[in-house]
């Protein structure tokens, strides 16, 4: 990324009033109903049971108003090829969170409120917004049925609802998180990310455990970011002594991960394991938290089927995650993992040629991060536009993803890699830096620049990550 692209060139965004938005969407909804009628009368076989709560038709229907949904919708809109309301977004949420910032909330560096926006405020007036969830996909008929019964037809479908945090897959976790007197917290939710900071502040003595589960997670580095920041704080305050961690240190720290290594990419994993050893942190590898038995006891499953119970006084837990049921139980899902089954190069569904996905909900074999979406969204948009124009999808995604790993207050290791766990470093290519070395400049990228550029440009469709600003 040329540094020039980081400067200026901020998009000027004009918005209609909310009343003009309403009038427009009402008149278009009426037009859309007519189209929908035509669409249905052309059907050659009996459709699935119809709830006649309403219907509509769009050129592009985007399921999900998260990082991926907003980036894709606005990039499509900016192509200039769509009339108002030809693109629609479906999402039941009232709010949108900059989730990569939740580790910073856990560290006391930001408030969760400053990372949150009303979702509606992030959606251009020229996009139709269905503020509702999806009940079912019927891709053989090009229909998405909303929870309120509305049937929405589409030419192209983008499925980007993210993945669900499944708190109840670890026994006792929901109860422990909800109880302010139990020292269990998690940066993985809006409700609990600030409890992480309160817990870290209050903890002065005893055994701290930081967990990482088996199975899919978003941002595989976050489990240890939470740990490195707490370790740094406790060290500065004199309650953790890294060089004497097993004997006289008031606090002892354990990283209990279901993985056999610190991180999935060998280059960064090696450096992180060195940090772990230097900092006196016990590594419990292949330990998968399955239950919180009491305020002080936790049980882990081992690969051989055995169980290990450990005492803790404070614990940071990363819950299990997985696809939403409405995705996993649909024809769009990969039968193995329940994620949207797309081609790893083009983002196009393997069976339904007018269905697309990226981000956490997709089965792309790369790490699930907002940074990955910066690279995936333009590929999806290019290829979908090609298909809409009757051409073949030829733009290819190389698997780019990134994980800015906070290793202490003031330093970040900027892991960037592509398919195959191969490092693909922006500042390695441009400046010759080794990004496995934690640096102050990367810390400011993570803490200040990325949150800024996210709301300023990425959700508006004008940011392509390492490629800089796009029109
Ligand atoms: C990025 O663009 C981005 O989005 C705003 C992030 O925040 C979630 C990131 O963590 C990263 C690494 C990028 C990639 C951009 C550069 C300049 C490396």
Boltz pocket constraint, residues with backbone or C-beta under 6 A from the ligand:
constraints:
  - pocket:
      binder: B
      contacts: [[A, 1], [A, 100], [A, 370], [A, 371], [A, 374], [A, 402], [A, 403], [A, 404], [A, 415], [A, 426], [A, 449], [A, 450], [A, 451], [A, 453], [A, 454], [A, 458], [A, 464], [A, 465], [A, 466]]
      max_distance: 6.0
